[in-house]
Every structure is written in C-alpha cells, then in structure tokens.
Amino acid sequence: MTTTARIHNFSAGPAVLPLSVLEEIQRDLLALPGAGMSILEISHRSKQFEAILAQAEADIRTLGNIPANYNVLFLQGGASLQFSMVPMNLLTPGATADYIDGGSWADKAIKEAKKVGAVNVAASTKSENYARIPKQAELKLTPGAAYVHMTSNNTIEGTEYKSLPAIGPGNDVPLVSDTSSDMFSRPIDVSRHALIYAGAQKNMGPAGVTVVIIREDMLARSLEKKSTLPTMLNYAVHAENGSMYNTPPAFAVYTLGLVMKWLIAQGGLAAIAKVNERKAARLYAEIDRTGFYRGTAQKDCRSLMNITFRLATEDLEKQFIKESTAAGLDGLKGHRSVGGMRASIYNAFPEAGVDALVAFMKEFERKRG
Ligand SMILES: *Cc1c(COP(=O)(O)O)cnc(C)c1O
C-alpha cells in the first residue's frame, strides 16, 4: 500500500467523509472559485463566506424539512458544550429537566445539567450496560418539565431509537435530542423537537462545528437570560448574529456544506436511510450467523450507525483488532468503556467497506472458530 492510499475507516468520529467531498476540497484548496484565496484564509465577513454559510443552512433546511419557526445555528465546543448550554438556556428557574439515560453520552449530559439545575433521570439502562434504549413504559416524567433530553443514537453502546418517545400530553413538553451520531442518517421529524444538536464529526462533516436546530419559543427562553449568561453561551445571541457573533469555524462549515450537497445528490434522507439499513443488515447478519460473534445491543434497539460486537475472549478480540487493522480495516476497536469491537458505518462509509469487513469476519471465524 502506498502511504497515500485510503483504507476503510470504521472510526466513530471524526469519521469517514465522502471521497468526492475530499476531492472537491483538494481541488479548491488554493483558491475558492471566484475568491482568489482559500477557505482557510478568507474573511468570515466576505460575501463568499456569507454565501457558503447561507447555502449550508439552506441545504440543512431542505434535507431536514425544517419548519420556518426553527433557527439553524453553527456553534463550536462540540456536542459536549451543548450538555451545558441546553440547561443554561432552557432550564427555567424552579423547573426540572427530565433526562433519559440510555448511554454514556446521556450520562455525561446529565452530569453537566445537574451543575445547572434540577434534573430528574426519567429512566436509565445503565445497570444493563446500556444494552438497550429505555422503554416508553419505564419513563417517569415530571409533569410540566422544562424539557426532556434524549440521545437518539448511543455511539458507544450501539443502540438507537426506532421512534421518538411520547413525552407528556400532546407531546407538548419540549423534546431536546442529542443526535450527534445519527443526524441525517435517516429522516427526522424536526417538528417533534424543541432543540436538536449534533457535533458534525460523526456524520455531517469534520470536527469543529456543532449544528443546533432550535425552535423560536426556546430562543425566547434564551433571550430572557441574555443579561446573565456568558454571551458566547447564549443561543439568542448566536441566532441574532446569524452564527457570526464571533469568527465561525469557516473550514468546518464549508466542508459540512459540501457533505450536505452530497447528501442531497444521494437522494436525501429517505434514500440514504435505505443504504444505511442495507449496510447494517449485512453486518448484523454476519454477527448473528453462527454465534461466534455476539452483538452487544438488544436486537430491537440495534444502531444502524455504530455496530458493537464481541468475541468469546479478550485475547481473541485483541487478535481480531490486530489482524483487521493489518488488513486495512481501521478503527474497529470498541470504546474503552465497553471493550470488544465497534464498526461505525456512517452515511459516507462505502458499502464495499462493509463487504470487506464481512469477508474478513468469515475468514477470521474459519481460522479461529
Ligand atoms: C461524540 C458524541 C458526543 C460528544 O461530541 P463532541 O463533539 O466530541 O463534544 C456527544 N454525544 C454523542 C451522542 C456523541 O456521539
């Protein structure tokens, strides 16, 4: 292999980007068409960058079919900063925020929210190693909660919501969702949410930009805290300034915009969802084929994005990682908190890569099974 050849990247994030997007970045890196300079150098106040940001937002709106009463923000600090910004802006004095604890990232969100105000953990599957999503009947929701927070896809444990939870009569309690690892992998009903956030580096683009989709009534809550919250942590400030209160991460926004264009060219979310279902089904079928491999997520909660599985012993797992890496299948080591293997197969992960992993798994089982 030459040092510049691309291998199959199963990393959970930062993750694989579409090859055509990388090629476009490479082609235009020295000079954006018509700008005479690169995206790394251009002023964020320039007409060209304003157009790039506006187009990225427009394409996100098209893809997500986002209603007009929602703002799309491009922020920094990753999804992890949203763990703090959500309660700082939306947890009104005297109110309680409900959190559904379905995975390690939800657990982190809860820890941050508790620093800000009253939190009720509505349900948790922590004692089951987060092998499943909490069931509807298990949710102990607070009447009149400030909001309910969920994690749509648990990146580390490999579980994913198949439909949104019902939260309160008429679903009128604001639903906040951390969609960092499955945003735009399938259609999403934005109108059921009050706020959606996603660090881009799993499925939408490179690290450095976080997409926040926020409904106007939530912005109004944020506005009330304008004089007390740090300016940079206030959603209303970012909305008023079109995500340009300060210098935005121009390269990350630009690349995310190219990924959105690529997604539209794939046929949008319904079309990419079909591909994602096909890729995941192929991998789960191999995991389930003989019992040599063992899927760690409960079957009705299996993620289409992060596929977690184990072998009989840790030694065998070490061997699997070693040999798969040598075979050009990179990033299959599971998160250190759960061990085993994890194959992250986001939108841009090619079907040929899934086929290569399945072939490797068959051969590994033939040799070691
Ligand atoms: C990766 C991830 C995060 C943390 O994202 P950062 O951008 O690194 O802060 C939070 N939530 C989920 C679901 C994730 O997958």
The ligand as an ORCA input file, in Angstrom:
! r2SCAN-3c Opt
* xyz 0 1
  C     -19.380     12.094     20.110
  C     -20.615     12.386     20.853
  C     -20.686     13.445     21.763
  C     -19.500     14.343     22.073
  O     -19.234     15.115     20.975
  P     -18.073     16.228     20.981
  O     -18.372     16.966     19.719
  O     -16.779     15.498     20.970
  O     -18.240     17.053     22.178
  C     -21.883     13.661     22.404
  N     -22.961     12.896     22.171
  C     -22.927     11.857     21.309
  C     -24.148     11.044     21.082
  C     -21.756     11.575     20.614
  O     -21.718     10.565     19.753
*
